[in-house]
Amino acid sequence: MTSLQRAKGEYNTWFGSGGPKGLSARLLFGPFGLWLASTPLVRLPEELHLDSTMVHLDIGCGAGALVKHLNSRVGATLPSVGVDLSHNALRLADSDDNTNRYVEASGTNLPFATNTFSLVTAGYVIKHLDDPDLLLLFSEIHRVLAPGGLMVVWEFGPSSSKLLNRWNSGVLSRYVSPPCLRPINTLIDVAKNSGFEYVDNARLRPFLLPPIPRVSMIGGKPPDGYVMPENTSSLKN
Ligand SMILES: C[S@@+](CC[C@H](N)C(=O)[O-])C[C@H]1O[C@@H](n2cnc3c(N)ncnc32)[C@H](O)[C@@H]1O
């Protein structure tokens, strides 16, 4: 079984469960979870000066909390799109949303044309990907981003203590397989290898809960005709 098949099965079971397990999925991945676990993303419209022309894709959208939040906050004229491996997550996302579109697909193989989206986000997805799939994911994000578009990716990160890392992995793998927690520099290197000319540590803060470190990055595809300076450090002088 591949890691993608495993993640799909685990999230389908989690989102499709009844009782406390199903309730935890609806809480953690709904609007309440957006504020608690992805706190700085709530202000993304202000931070990135998003406006109604935004064309947003959220990869690993879960119950669609970020898709719905951003689309209504900026008054987007076009529907936003959420993709997820789990049809049970997408059913939940779609159940109270007449505006946006939800598509069952993997972020590593997106069913969208090149240069489609002005903003691509992916929250808490990449811990489920092995190294080859991580490279594929960033390549796909780069492909579907329109010139001048931005990518924002965030995930749980490693901490400096082995003991804490084991504890955090245990917390994060209650219902799914143990995560792969990568440092920000690794993520930046992979994104650069997948074609991103501009990518940086986004240092998003604060994340309220759970008390586990986060890594976040921002990347962009330059507008058509723009030439990136070879050595940006010379611009500081
Ligand atoms: C931890 S949940 C996060 C959901 C949402 N981003 C949030 O923050 O509420 C991870 C989601 O990513 C989805 N996922 C995992 N691997 C994926 C992949 N390769 N492509 C698309 N979705 C994926 C899972 O099905 C799950 O819904």
The ligand as an SDF file (V2000), in Angstrom:
LIG
                    3D

 27 29  0  0  0  0  0  0  0  0999 V2000
   -4.8040   17.0390    9.0590 C   0  0  0  0  0  0  0  0  0  0  0  0
   -6.0170   17.1590    7.8130 S   0  0  0  0  0  0  0  0  0  0  0  0
   -6.0130   18.9280    7.5490 C   0  0  0  0  0  0  0  0  0  0  0  0
   -7.2600   19.4170    6.9010 C   0  0  0  0  0  0  0  0  0  0  0  0
   -7.2820   20.9250    6.6600 C   0  0  0  0  0  0  0  0  0  0  0  0
   -6.1900   21.3610    5.8270 N   0  0  0  0  0  0  0  0  0  0  0  0
   -7.2740   21.6600    7.9780 C   0  0  0  0  0  0  0  0  0  0  0  0
   -6.2480   22.2480    8.3450 O   0  0  0  0  0  0  0  0  0  0  0  0
   -8.3220   21.6320    8.6570 O   0  0  0  0  0  0  0  0  0  0  0  0
   -5.1190   16.5810    6.3980 C   0  0  0  0  0  0  0  0  0  0  0  0
   -6.0140   16.4320    5.1670 C   0  0  0  0  0  0  0  0  0  0  0  0
   -5.1660   16.2280    4.0370 O   0  0  0  0  0  0  0  0  0  0  0  0
   -5.7290   15.2060    3.2320 C   0  0  0  0  0  0  0  0  0  0  0  0
   -4.6100   14.6450    2.4510 N   0  0  0  0  0  0  0  0  0  0  0  0
   -3.5820   13.8840    2.8790 C   0  0  0  0  0  0  0  0  0  0  0  0
   -2.7410   13.6250    1.8650 N   0  0  0  0  0  0  0  0  0  0  0  0
   -3.2550   14.2510    0.7650 C   0  0  0  0  0  0  0  0  0  0  0  0
   -2.8590   14.3670   -0.5930 C   0  0  0  0  0  0  0  0  0  0  0  0
   -1.7600   13.7750   -1.0630 N   0  0  0  0  0  0  0  0  0  0  0  0
   -3.6330   15.0810   -1.4310 N   0  0  0  0  0  0  0  0  0  0  0  0
   -4.7710   15.6870   -1.0020 C   0  0  0  0  0  0  0  0  0  0  0  0
   -5.2000   15.6090    0.2720 N   0  0  0  0  0  0  0  0  0  0  0  0
   -4.4540   14.9090    1.1450 C   0  0  0  0  0  0  0  0  0  0  0  0
   -6.3900   14.2540    4.2090 C   0  0  0  0  0  0  0  0  0  0  0  0
   -7.3830   13.4600    3.5960 O   0  0  0  0  0  0  0  0  0  0  0  0
   -6.9570   15.2350    5.2350 C   0  0  0  0  0  0  0  0  0  0  0  0
   -8.2670   15.6420    4.9280 O   0  0  0  0  0  0  0  0  0  0  0  0
  1  2  1  0
  2  3  1  0
  2 10  1  0
  3  4  1  0
  4  5  1  0
  5  6  1  0
  5  7  1  0
  7  8  2  0
  7  9  1  0
 10 11  1  0
 11 12  1  0
 11 26  1  0
 12 13  1  0
 13 14  1  0
 13 24  1  0
 14 15  1  0
 14 23  1  0
 15 16  2  0
 16 17  1  0
 17 18  1  0
 17 23  2  0
 18 19  1  0
 18 20  2  0
 20 21  1  0
 21 22  2  0
 22 23  1  0
 24 25  1  0
 24 26  1  0
 26 27  1  0
M  CHG  2   2   1   9  -1
M  END
$$$$
